[in-house]
Amino acid sequence: MNENDILKGRLKDLANAAFRQNRYTYTNFLSAADMEVFYSNLEQLSFAGYTIFGGRESCDRVMIAFGNEADCGYAPAFPICTMKVSAVSDKFSDDLNHRDFLGALMNLGIEREMVGDILVTESTHSGKHNNAYIFCVDTVADYIAENLTKIRHTNVKCTFCSTQDTDEIQIKKNFPKRKRIFSFCRKPVDKLKSACYNKHIKTKDTPYQRKADNEVKENQLSAFSCF
């Protein structure tokens, strides 16, 4: 039995428990690959009703709450805690990234499924990326707050906050820059340069001059059609 089969069985158990007991059941945080397993088995799971949430809108890692408000009598309350991790000394802190914050959590023995999105932000004073908002399962929140005190060489502190504190954070995705490839036709351009030069030194309106002018126009069209 592989990991997908284990996850599929776990999802079925949670859906059945929610349906039989008229209460919400929750997964831990799921990755995009985990959600593919869920959606591929949706016909077998949707009978219980479900809600998806990760702490705020547009999260990459999310929880699933099985159950519905009509049967349970109340809206789901996801067991998600929002925590802000910030540098104790902004001046002497490192410039941290997502991997640094996640690695520090893993070093504490926190399982990946207990942690949702990590939103790294920069300091308004130094411009360093030394702060982050972390979504985690509420059962490990106190442990993280007490034990996450250092990331790389930076001393940090953890404070609990609300989801609304992350509303102003914009998720920026870096798209690869497209390279433009131009086809350069040397011969028409050389003709154009020569014709332009001849036009520049001839000032009289002669048949030869008019012929050169026409040649310039023809070569301009030929040159630009190569780009």
Order of alpha helices (4+ residues) and beta strands (2+ residues): alpha-beta-alpha-alpha-beta-beta-alpha-beta-alpha-beta-beta-alpha-beta-beta-alpha-alpha
